[in-house]
Structures are given as structure tokens and as C-alpha cells.
Amino acid sequence: MNRMEGKLALITGASAGIGEACARRFAAEGADVALWARRAERLEALAEELTREHGVTVHRDRVDVRHREEVRSAAAALLDRAGPPHVLVNNAGLASGFDRVQDGDFEDWDRMIDTNVKGLLNVTRLLLPAMIAAGRGHVINIGSTAGHQVYPKGNVYSATKFAVTALTEAMNLDMAGTPLRVSSVDPGFVETEFSEVRFHGDRERAAGVYEGFQPLSGDDVADAVFYVANLPAHANVLRMILLPSAQRSVSVVDRR
Ligand SMILES: NC(=O)c1ccc[n+]([C@@H]2O[C@H](COP(=O)([O-])OP(=O)(O)OC[C@H]3O[C@@H](n4cnc5c(N)ncnc54)[C@H](OP(=O)(O)O)[C@@H]3O)[C@@H](O)[C@H]2O)c1
């Protein structure tokens, strides 16, 4: 049963990878979508395609989730145009760098903490009151297996995803007394632009991450997100950990 038709899903980080796949999936199921990311030209092309293919309404805004005032004005514009989203997918995020703490780069750390933790909070804080006032809504955070286990040189990225795990649980408690749901979908290895971003544009090194096994695709994760969002209002997945079959823990992978 499709409960998402005619609903509005806001997806942050919709210009690539998991977020883009979520946008395609929700639109294909007849949901209107709001797409946020920094690369406006990518959002424009995706919006054009989704409108043409599925006839849904697509809102798009160039938003850097780290910049609170940008989030504030995009949130106000969306609420004005379309009302509060039924589903908020807090997906925008990244790993930046791969070093031991003693060698770490402060700019990499700021980028991850400001995006993955403070960015998620900026978006949530500026939309949740309207969702609560509307008496419905579902926040789905994209966490990670790195939010449950650490791995060598994963230090600060893991810390941000452990924070997302904590925030999902805490926000779920904060929603007590409301009908709103809070969930997280926590994937293992997904082949997206993630590793290229982590290795600062080094495509060869990024490709090596996925060598010798079949990683998840953005579409696999979008399936999980859609499943979680589409459950009946009385059911909630608090946390879904989704791994490639070859991945046994955050750092153990059966490579051929
Ligand atoms: N790939 C994996 O193996 C994996 C595993 C577990 C969890 N995750 C999580 O999944 C989420 C999506 O990652 P992905 O794998 O799809 O990576 P991706 O292909 O690099 O996509 C990341 C998305 O986040 C957006 N983004 C980054 N910084 C942003 C900012 N400051 N403001 C707004 N948007 C921003 C990017 O858009 P712009 O650059 O256009 O802004 C892009 O759309 C992240 O939270 C990541 O931590 C990924």
C-alpha cells in the first residue's frame, strides 16, 4: 500500500547519491518533493526530470545546511509555498579526510561536524515546530554503521554519526505526546560520491573502497527509507541498519 502519494517529502543532500535516489523514489511513488543541496544546477536538472516523469510538484532550493540563515529562509519559503513536509529526510552529510586524530585536519573536522551534526540540527529545528503544529510528520535521519562502531581513521566522521544516533533517540523522546515519528536508516558501504568527497576528489582511491564486493546502491537505501516512511502511522522503525551482504561489521568485508 502506498501511503506517500500526494504527501510532501523534504530531502536534504538531494543532488547526489542517497538523497538523489530518495528523491527519485518518493517522486516515483507520487509524493511531492522538496530538494535541498548546494549544487543548484543539479537540483534544477533533477527537478525538471521528476516533474516530467512523474507529474509531481518539485520544490528546490540552494541550501548549505551549515548556514543557519540560509536554512531559515529556505524553511520559511517552503512552509509558505507548500506547508510542513510530511517526511523530512536528513541526509546531507559527508566524510572529509581519512587520518589518525594526531594527523587530522581542522578544516575536515569542521566540515563534518558543521554538516553532519549542526546542519542536521539547523534543518530539524527550523521545520519541526511547523510539523508538530500540523499534528503529523516523520523525521528520518541518515546515520551510518559508523554511528555504532568505530574503525581505524574513522574518528571524527564516526563521532558525528554517533551524534546522529544519539539525536535520533533523543528526538524520538522529545516527540512524546505528539504523533510524530523519528527514525534512522544507517547504511554500511554505499557506492556514491561519498568516498570521492572523503578523499578530496581522488577518484582512483575512492573506487578502491568498493573493490571486490558488491556495495549497496543509493537505490537500495532509498528503498529502505521509503519502507520506513510508508509504514502505517502506528508503526515506527527507530533504527534500521542496512549492510551489503558481504559487509559483516563496520570494517569487516568479504572481498573476493
Ligand atoms: N556512501 C556511504 O557509504 C554512506 C554510508 C553510510 C552513511 N552515509 C551517509 O549518507 C548521506 C548521503 O551520503 P552519500 O553517500 O549519498 O554521499 P554523496 O553522494 O557525496 O551525497 C552527499 C549529498 O549531501 C549534500 N551535502 C553535502 N554537504 C552539504 C551541505 N553543507 N549542505 C547541503 N547539502 C550538502 C551533497 O550536495 P551538494 O554537494 O550539492 O551540497 C550531496 O547531495 C550522508 O549523511 C552520509 O554520511 C553514506
Ligand as a Chemical Component Dictionary entry (heavy atoms), coordinates in Angstrom:
data_LIG
# 
_chem_comp.id                   LIG 
_chem_comp.type                 NON-POLYMER 
_chem_comp.pdbx_formal_charge   0 
_chem_comp.three_letter_code    LIG 
# 
loop_
_chem_comp_atom.comp_id 
_chem_comp_atom.atom_id 
_chem_comp_atom.alt_atom_id 
_chem_comp_atom.type_symbol 
_chem_comp_atom.charge 
_chem_comp_atom.model_Cartn_x 
_chem_comp_atom.model_Cartn_y 
_chem_comp_atom.model_Cartn_z 
_chem_comp_atom.pdbx_ordinal 
LIG N1  N1  N 0  28.056 6.256  0.948  1  
LIG C1  C1  C 0  28.191 5.592  2.067  2  
LIG O1  O1  O 0  28.920 4.580  2.124  3  
LIG C2  C2  C 0  27.417 6.017  3.298  4  
LIG C3  C3  C 0  27.311 5.086  4.346  5  
LIG C4  C4  C 0  26.621 5.452  5.487  6  
LIG C5  C5  C 0  26.041 6.701  5.578  7  
LIG N2  N2  N 1  26.176 7.597  4.561  8  
LIG C6  C6  C 0  25.561 8.912  4.733  9  
LIG O2  O2  O 0  24.630 9.106  3.698  10 
LIG C7  C7  C 0  24.431 10.500 3.476  11 
LIG C8  C8  C 0  24.494 10.796 1.994  12 
LIG O3  O3  O 0  25.782 10.455 1.503  13 
LIG P1  P1  P 0  26.022 9.846  0.051  14 
LIG O4  O4  O 0  26.688 8.544  0.237  15 
LIG O5  O5  O -1 24.803 9.932  -0.753 16 
LIG O6  O6  O 0  27.160 10.873 -0.459 17 
LIG P2  P2  P 0  27.199 11.865 -1.733 18 
LIG O7  O7  O 0  26.927 11.112 -2.991 19 
LIG O8  O8  O 0  28.501 12.574 -1.602 20 
LIG O9  O9  O 0  25.993 12.872 -1.460 21 
LIG C9  C9  C 0  26.040 13.780 -0.382 22 
LIG C10 C10 C 0  24.932 14.800 -0.524 23 
LIG O10 O10 O 0  24.979 15.699 0.597  24 
LIG C11 C11 C 0  24.963 17.019 0.109  25 
LIG N3  N3  N 0  25.660 17.931 1.009  26 
LIG C12 C12 C 0  26.928 17.821 1.483  27 
LIG N4  N4  N 0  27.228 18.886 2.241  28 
LIG C13 C13 C 0  26.122 19.692 2.247  29 
LIG C14 C14 C 0  25.814 20.942 2.821  30 
LIG N5  N5  N 0  26.703 21.608 3.582  31 
LIG N6  N6  N 0  24.593 21.473 2.621  32 
LIG C15 C15 C 0  23.677 20.823 1.856  33 
LIG N7  N7  N 0  23.905 19.637 1.272  34 
LIG C16 C16 C 0  25.125 19.078 1.456  35 
LIG C17 C17 C 0  25.629 16.965 -1.272 36 
LIG O11 O11 O 0  25.143 18.005 -2.102 37 
LIG P3  P3  P 0  25.955 19.324 -2.518 38 
LIG O12 O12 O 0  27.397 18.956 -2.586 39 
LIG O13 O13 O 0  25.342 19.694 -3.834 40 
LIG O14 O14 O 0  25.634 20.300 -1.440 41 
LIG C18 C18 C 0  25.077 15.636 -1.785 42 
LIG O15 O15 O 0  23.814 15.824 -2.358 43 
LIG C19 C19 C 0  25.495 11.208 4.322  44 
LIG O16 O16 O 0  24.909 11.672 5.525  45 
LIG C20 C20 C 0  26.499 10.099 4.632  46 
LIG O17 O17 O 0  27.202 10.334 5.818  47 
LIG C21 C21 C 0  26.840 7.272  3.409  48 
# 
loop_
_chem_comp_bond.comp_id 
_chem_comp_bond.atom_id_1 
_chem_comp_bond.atom_id_2 
_chem_comp_bond.value_order 
_chem_comp_bond.pdbx_ordinal 
LIG N1  C1  SING 1  
LIG C1  O1  DOUB 2  
LIG C1  C2  SING 3  
LIG C2  C3  SING 4  
LIG C2  C21 DOUB 5  
LIG C3  C4  DOUB 6  
LIG C4  C5  SING 7  
LIG C5  N2  DOUB 8  
LIG N2  C6  SING 9  
LIG N2  C21 SING 10 
LIG C6  O2  SING 11 
LIG C6  C20 SING 12 
LIG O2  C7  SING 13 
LIG C7  C8  SING 14 
LIG C7  C19 SING 15 
LIG C8  O3  SING 16 
LIG O3  P1  SING 17 
LIG P1  O4  DOUB 18 
LIG P1  O5  SING 19 
LIG P1  O6  SING 20 
LIG O6  P2  SING 21 
LIG P2  O7  DOUB 22 
LIG P2  O8  SING 23 
LIG P2  O9  SING 24 
LIG O9  C9  SING 25 
LIG C9  C10 SING 26 
LIG C10 O10 SING 27 
LIG C10 C18 SING 28 
LIG O10 C11 SING 29 
LIG C11 N3  SING 30 
LIG C11 C17 SING 31 
LIG N3  C12 SING 32 
LIG N3  C16 SING 33 
LIG C12 N4  DOUB 34 
LIG N4  C13 SING 35 
LIG C13 C14 SING 36 
LIG C13 C16 DOUB 37 
LIG C14 N5  SING 38 
LIG C14 N6  DOUB 39 
LIG N6  C15 SING 40 
LIG C15 N7  DOUB 41 
LIG N7  C16 SING 42 
LIG C17 O11 SING 43 
LIG C17 C18 SING 44 
LIG O11 P3  SING 45 
LIG P3  O12 DOUB 46 
LIG P3  O13 SING 47 
LIG P3  O14 SING 48 
LIG C18 O15 SING 49 
LIG C19 O16 SING 50 
LIG C19 C20 SING 51 
LIG C20 O17 SING 52 
# 
